[in-house]
């Protein structure tokens, strides 16, 4: 018997805050200013995993450019 693992397709703002080690307020501000992309799902915001990765990569690139 095989076990099927369903991977999450998106995260809540609270989950992203926890992943990044940020507070919920800061994460919501990043979403509202467009620094972290999101979609509106009813009353909630949803963030795709790749959008979190894009944000982290963008931050890393900025730091690398400043130190060069």
C-alpha angles and dihedrals in degrees: 000000000000125000118226115215115203112208119212113254095202143007135228121241089253092053092050090049090054092046093052096040091241130132119256092248093055092047092050089051091051089051094046092049091048096244087122112037119229143165128228113241106184105298094343136080119228126197124201116227091239090057090057088050091049091053093050092047091049091052092048091050092050091052092048091050092050093051094047 
